[in-house]
Amino acid sequence: MTSTFPDISINTDRLVLRPFDASDVPELTDMMNDELVTAWTSAPHPYTAADAREWITRTAPAERISGRGIAFAVTEFLTQRLVGIVHLTNTDWRCLSSEIAYVTAPWARGEGYASESVLAVAGWLFRDQKFERLELRTAADNTASQQVAQKVGCVSEGVLRNAWIARTQTEDGGWTDIRTDLIVWSLLPEDLEGGVGEPLSGAGYATFADWG
């Protein structure tokens, strides 16, 4: 039988990481149409309410049920506003490893939410799920995501050359694909020893390779 992650929520001092629900459609749609999200993910553009609904009702649940991973809606504890996504994917249950990706909403940047939510998921993954490795891939020019990786204690392992297609805006306001390298990072349970530092000021956009 394929192993699966439990359908749970994770709390931090400021955030609640929970399953997506239908009420998230408007905020998810707005977040995914941000220029930086368009540039650094493979999400459809423009991102429609139908895309958000498909992700929430079919894609994200199927990811968990199949054992491939789990997607969390990151929300503020006090306001319950959607501030981002953290997504475990490409999970290997034999090796007890998974890949993490994240997006931070434009209205939530500068609060350290990306690092806080990644650390929360990593702690849960290592402590409760007994995983041994978490991998992160960031585009070579995506400095915000690299800062998050460094802040949470990831170790850079190398570069996958010409391995990703990002997007850049053209003079007429459209978008065009560009090839880029990927930096591979890893986090192991022992890397989290010693506690968590101060929240990172900045946004994070790790590569999402599986938006439908």
Secondary structure, 3 states (H helix, E strand, C coil): CCCCCCCCCEECCCEEEECCCHHHHHHHHHHHCCHHHHHHCCCCCCCCHHHHHHHHHHHHHHHHHHCCCEEEEEEECCCCCEEEEEEEEEEECCCCEEEEEEEECHHHCCCCHHHHHHHHHHHHHHHCCCCCEEEEEEECCCHHHHHHHHHCCCEEEEEEEEEEEEEEECCCCCEEEEEEEEEEEEECHHHHCCCCCCCCCCCCECCCCCCC
